[in-house]
Amino acid sequence: MKLMCGKETLLNFINIVNKAVSSRTTLPILECILLTADQRGFTMTANNLELGIQTAPIDADVLEKGEIAIEAKIFHEIIRRLNGDTVTLETDEKNSITITGGTSRFTIMGQSGDDFPALPDVVQEEAYTLGQNELRNLIRQTIFSISQESTKQILTGELFEMKENALQVVSIDGYRISFRKSPLEHDFTEKSVVVPGKTLTELTKILSQEDEDKVHLYFTDKHVLFDLGMATMVSRLLEGEYVSYENNFTEDFKTKIIIDTNELIQALERASLVSRDNRKTPVRLELKPNVLVITARSDMGTAYEEVPNETDGDEMQIAFNPRYLIEALRAIDDEKVAIRFTGSLSPCTIVPLEGKAYQYLILPLRM
């Protein structure tokens, strides 16, 4: 293999496929990036057996076809530190690769491309399409409430439901439920899968922030493929039945407030200061006519906040983990939100003033 490629172009694509390089493995080949020059052009692939990423053909001048797997960390560091604008990559029959750029030349031992695990084959038939930034936001606005407990494996991922002309994304950690939905382009077959949280975290790092850039989702029984144009990401799906969540959301309430989102976030953050870094210390919410009183108490001291709002219903007192409230509110871009309460020991639900684009349900703490 021999080719020439721009340094910045090469570095950008290395940063993309690095998301799927294994950092802890007993298989050294999984710590590598596969470099391939063939009739399609020059591509790079990484695969940790749970998640794989392959670039689209990269802008490069391919002089000789070939393939080699090179350890990702050293490859990235060499390319990053080269002082030239163009990089030449050349391999020999002994699986070594010579990297030349500017005044530098490195020769590094690689591994045979034949030893590199192939990505799962996902037939790209029915596509579920939406804007990349829209998917990025759906994940960002729900990923914080996936379970961190490996004993609840299915809850370490997010439920992707394709139904009712929309993609619905749900996460549950046992204390809260986050729900978001966004319209999908084109007609589609209804489907429900659970995508690992680790996959989605890495995906958000390479999704475009422009909705003009589309992402196409393809599924098999065991895998999902995200086609981003400049790269494809293939991930295993989590197996098992996801928790039924729909009946937890209700239109009923004893008290509903309409409140400024940012004002409430700031008040909760200030009240949390008295608990140092331990946000498990509850904050107490006292719902009074057109004012929300927030108090917190710890060994350090006390905090008191008042936030004006529009109140509909009974007065009530209820306590929450402030972090759960803050994370949900930070995920909301609306200037104002509605919060529904059904009792001091029942969950509250944060919803938009109009429509059903999102719902956040949070369990209270005993006072």
BADOVO-687139 format. One record per residue (C-alpha): residue in one letter; x, y, z. Coordinates in steps of 0.05 Angstrom, whole numbers, padded with zeros to 5 digits, always signed. Example, Ala and Ser with C-alpha at 12.3 -4.5 7.8 and 13.67 -1.06 7.14 Angstrom:
// residues 2
a+00246-00090+00156s+00273-00021+00143
//
This chain:
// residues 367
m+00000+00000+00000k+00023+00070-00016l-00016+00134-00013m-00012+00208+00001c-00062+00246+00043g-00069+00315+00076k-00047+00315+00149e-00109+00350+00175t-00156+00306+00134l-00121+00244+00161l-00122+00269+00232n-00197+00286+00229f-00215+00216+00208i-00168+00184+00259n-00205+00222+00313i-00271+00194+00286v-00251+00120+00284n-00214+00126+00350k-00282+00126+00384a-00286+00051+00369v-00215+00032+00388s-00211-00014+00448s-00170+00013+00506r-00175-00048+00551t-00169-00114+00516t-00129-00178+00514l-00132-00176+00438p-00079-00128+00411i-00112-00124+00343l-00171-00087+00375e-00124-00031+00394c-00109-00020+00320i-00138+00020+00263l-00146-00017+00198l-00119+00023+00138t-00147-00001+00071a-00130+00023+00001d-00172-00012-00052q-00216+00001-00112r-00262+00045-00069g-00205+00088-00046f-00173+00098+00023t-00214+00080+00086m-00201+00070+00160t-00237+00022+00207a-00238+00010+00282n-00275-00045+00317n-00278-00063+00391l-00329-00119+00378e-00385-00078+00412l-00378-00017+00368g-00346-00008+00300i-00333+00054+00257q-00313+00056+00184t-00299+00120+00145a-00325+00135+00076p-00270+00139+00023i-00220+00192+00046d-00192+00244-00001a-00124+00214-00016d-00079+00197-00075v-00075+00121-00075l-00012+00098-00111e-00013+00025-00090k-00069-00017-00061g-00060-00054+00005e-00082-00062+00077i-00050-00060+00146a-00072-00054+00219i-00032-00003+00260e-00035+00010+00334a-00082+00070+00341k-00047+00108+00396i+00022+00113+00363f-00010+00126+00295h-00050+00184+00322e+00009+00213+00360i+00056+00210+00300i+00006+00242+00252r-00012+00296+00303r+00061+00316+00313l+00084+00316+00240n+00105+00384+00215g+00086+00376+00142d+00019+00387+00108t+00021+00321+00069v+00031+00251+00096t+00056+00191+00057l+00038+00121+00081e+00075+00062+00052t+00074-00011+00074d+00118-00071+00057e+00108-00146+00056k+00132-00152+00128n+00072-00112+00155s+00113-00051+00172i+00088+00018+00152t+00131+00079+00137i+00100+00146+00154t+00132+00207+00122g+00114+00280+00132g+00154+00344+00131t+00223+00329+00157s+00202+00265+00194r+00199+00192+00176f+00175+00135+00221t+00174+00061+00207i+00126+00023+00252m+00109-00050+00257g+00036-00065+00243q-00007-00127+00237s-00038-00162+00178g-00104-00134+00157d-00129-00206+00151d-00128-00211+00227f-00173-00151+00237p-00246-00169+00255a-00296-00150+00201l-00354-00105+00219p-00423-00138+00225d-00461-00139+00159v-00522-00094+00164v-00564-00094+00101q-00582-00022+00085e-00654-00031+00063e-00704+00009+00104a-00675+00074+00130y-00701+00116+00187t-00677+00187+00172l-00672+00251+00212g-00624+00310+00220q-00558+00295+00253n-00565+00353+00302e-00635+00330+00319l-00611+00261+00337r-00553+00291+00375n-00602+00332+00416l-00648+00273+00429i-00590+00235+00458r-00562+00294+00497q-00630+00308+00527t-00640+00237+00553i-00573+00202+00562f-00562+00229+00633s-00616+00183+00662i-00592+00116+00636s-00575+00067+00692q-00503+00063+00716e-00515-00006+00748s-00490-00064+00706t-00539-00110+00741k-00594-00074+00702q-00561-00084+00634i-00622-00066+00592l-00627+00001+00628t-00555+00020+00611g-00581+00034+00541e-00635+00078+00511l-00700+00054+00481f-00708+00075+00409e-00781+00069+00387m-00799+00084+00315k-00874+00095+00316e-00928+00148+00306n-00886+00182+00252a-00830+00196+00301l-00768+00171+00336q-00781+00165+00410v-00721+00160+00456v-00729+00137+00528s-00681+00127+00586i-00696+00100+00656d-00650+00092+00716g-00702+00071+00769y-00710+00141+00797r-00731+00180+00735i-00755+00172+00664s-00733+00217+00606f-00774+00218+00543r-00762+00256+00478k-00789+00249+00408s-00776+00279+00340p-00809+00269+00272l-00778+00221+00223e-00774+00232+00148h-00812+00185+00102d-00859+00127+00119f-00829+00070+00159t-00842+00004+00193e-00852+00010+00268k-00793-00017+00308s-00767-00018+00379v-00694-00030+00400v-00647-00014+00457v-00581+00020+00439p-00523+00017+00489g-00509+00083+00525k-00435+00078+00509t-00451+00075+00435l-00495+00137+00439t-00443+00176+00479e-00391+00164+00425l-00441+00178+00370t-00457+00247+00397k-00383+00265+00390i-00384+00256+00314l-00455+00277+00296s-00459+00343+00259q-00492+00403+00292e-00527+00420+00226d-00596+00390+00213e-00583+00396+00138d-00535+00337+00149k-00576+00274+00154v-00565+00209+00190h-00596+00144+00166l-00610+00088+00216y-00613+00015+00194f-00629-00044+00238t-00621-00119+00242d-00644-00162+00301k-00577-00152+00336h-00545-00090+00307v-00558-00017+00289l-00520+00021+00235f-00515+00097+00235d-00497+00124+00166l-00469+00195+00175g-00444+00202+00104m-00371+00212+00121a-00372+00150+00165t-00415+00092+00188m-00421+00067+00259v-00445-00004+00274s-00464-00024+00345r-00492-00085+00380l-00562-00076+00409l-00578-00095+00480e-00620-00158+00486g-00681-00164+00530e-00748-00130+00541y-00746-00057+00561v-00786-00032+00620s-00858-00011+00604y-00860+00064+00619e-00922+00093+00585n-00970+00085+00643n-00924+00126+00688f-00941+00189+00650t-01008+00218+00667e-01046+00281+00651d-01075+00284+00721f-01047+00331+00774k-01065+00364+00840t-01019+00422+00828k-00987+00449+00765i-00938+00506+00760i-00912+00544+00699i-00843+00569+00714d-00782+00601+00682t-00734+00544+00666n-00669+00582+00676e-00692+00616+00740l-00710+00549+00770i-00643+00518+00750q-00605+00575+00782a-00646+00572+00846l-00636+00496+00852e-00561+00503+00840r-00555+00557+00894a-00596+00515+00943s-00550+00456+00929l-00489+00494+00952v-00501+00479+01025s-00492+00405+01012r-00421+00414+00984d-00411+00363+00929n-00464+00315+00955r-00526+00331+00914k-00561+00272+00946t-00581+00319+01002p-00653+00334+00984v-00683+00401+00969r-00753+00414+00994l-00803+00448+00947e-00861+00484+00979l-00916+00501+00928k-00952+00564+00948p-00997+00610+00907n-00954+00637+00851v-00888+00624+00887l-00843+00563+00894v-00803+00562+00959i-00740+00520+00956t-00703+00502+01019a-00643+00458+01034r-00611+00438+01100s-00546+00402+01117d-00493+00402+01171m-00462+00462+01135g-00524+00505+01140t-00589+00523+01105a-00611+00555+01040y-00676+00590+01022e-00700+00610+00952e-00764+00638+00923v-00782+00631+00849p-00845+00664+00821n-00891+00622+00778e-00962+00611+00756t-00995+00562+00803d-01057+00520+00790g-01080+00475+00846d-01067+00458+00919e-01010+00479+00963m-00960+00422+00973q-00892+00403+01000i-00847+00353+00965a-00772+00336+00966f-00725+00316+00909n-00653+00300+00894p-00634+00367+00864r-00588+00336+00812y-00646+00299+00780l-00686+00363+00773i-00626+00404+00748e-00606+00352+00695a-00676+00348+00667l-00685+00424+00665r-00617+00434+00632a-00639+00387+00576i-00698+00433+00560d-00689+00492+00512d-00757+00523+00526e-00759+00589+00564k-00815+00562+00609v-00839+00493+00629a-00899+00463+00664i-00888+00417+00724r-00945+00373+00747f-00950+00345+00818t-00999+00292+00842g-00977+00286+00915s-00919+00293+00963l-00898+00220+00953s-00914+00215+00879p-00870+00232+00819c-00871+00300+00787t-00872+00307+00711i-00838+00363+00672v-00873+00377+00606p-00875+00431+00552l-00929+00484+00554e-00955+00457+00488g-00948+00390+00454k-00914+00327+00478a-00843+00333+00451y-00814+00315+00519q-00832+00289+00587y-00787+00281+00648l-00813+00241+00708i-00776+00245+00774l-00789+00206+00838p-00790+00246+00903l-00752+00233+00967r-00784+00225+01035m-00780+00288+01076
//
